[in-house]
Amino acid sequence: MCSRNAYKIKNILSDRIIKTMSNNQFFQNKKTATKFIHAGAEPDPSTGAIMTPIFQTSTYVQSSPGQHKGYEYARSQNPTRAALETALAMIENGHYALAFSSGVAATDAVIKLLSPGDEVIAANDMYGGTYRLFTKVFEKFGITFTYVDTTNPENISKALTEKSKLIWIETPTNPLMNITDIKAVAAISKKAGTILCVDNTFASPYLQNPLDLGADIVMHSSTKYLGGHSDVIQGALIMNDVSLKDQLYFIQKSCGAVPGPFDCFLVLRGIKTLHVRMKAHCENGIAVAHFLRSHPKVDKVYWCGFEDHPNHMIAKNQMKGFGGMLSFTLKDTSIEAATKVLSSTKVFSLAESLGGVESLINHPASMTHASIPREERIKNGLSDGLIRLSIGIEDVEDLIEDLQQAIG
Ligand SMILES: *Cc1c(COP(=O)(O)O)cnc(C)c1O
């Protein structure tokens, strides 16, 4: 454990950060809460400030040409970002992490590992913006995307060809809460010699660590649970392989989708309470899922914590809890019925995004997933009436009362 997780951050981080390696190695081997609170943080050497300073600078002074302290220009290196990247690596049990200006910028960097003619096998049920990036931006550069139902890993095996270079999965999925067996897909990927990237946004590093299950890259929209307070847009990639890290760092620096230092500070701060928030999201999630399932006007509740969820046992094995996301449909399948619920909640705010402390309600067909053509959506089980909830950490009685009055 100790040697596998030892930090090999030399190439991307400065001497100054390398000096803190022993600090981080010490906390790497502590229990979750201790690790999440101390990950990447150390008192500022010049002042003793306990919180990582926001290094709001574009450049760094050199004493003579090429003589610098490991920082040359802030697109390539920034100390606030370096502290965050160390924290991200630690909490995902990875060797390296890179922070990006958004989740889709992180996804974009992964696809830029590929060349024209290469093929990606991707999940048919995933974040709408990922689908849009693949189909509308990268297809025209000659990269092919094949979408399969990854909840049955055999479908991936069947879709693989000699040109396959990357497998992209999301689990649990957005918004249908489908579960894919990461370990099984990692075995298929290893055999085929492809890269497996897992979008771990919905679970967060507290509930699920795909690298431990054999994935090559973990992707996060840090905008969601990592930030946790709906006040920042950011993304992340975490990996173990040094050559992957070198290639992705080169893309990060060359394409320039880096987050600003203040945003890095916000996500670092979010990580310190991730474990506390996730426990509360999970607890509230359980209560809301059961309330909805027993409601006479509710038809189907999509939540991987139900024992009769098709891949419940896989979720139970690869996750520490079932999280705060769920979706449901009403027995009245008209758009009007869904719209009434969506516009009547008072504690749940009608908004895109998820993973913040406050509860949100969303209509995927017209909001987060509007970029997926309707027939594609319907084919994959995302009906027009589907309502998605991001269950926050308010008092659960208030959340249930709010849904009760909105559903009627
Ligand atoms: C939000 C989200 C993204 C995109 O992240 P941004 O930070 O909005 O760019 C990717 N995947 C999932 C699962 C998401 O929820």
Boltz pocket constraint, residues with backbone or C-beta under 6 A from the ligand:
constraints:
  - pocket:
      binder: B
      contacts: [[A, 102], [A, 103], [A, 104], [A, 105], [A, 127], [A, 129], [A, 130], [A, 170], [A, 174], [A, 199], [A, 201], [A, 202], [A, 220], [A, 221], [A, 222], [A, 223], [A, 224], [A, 233], [A, 234], [A, 235]]
      max_distance: 6.0
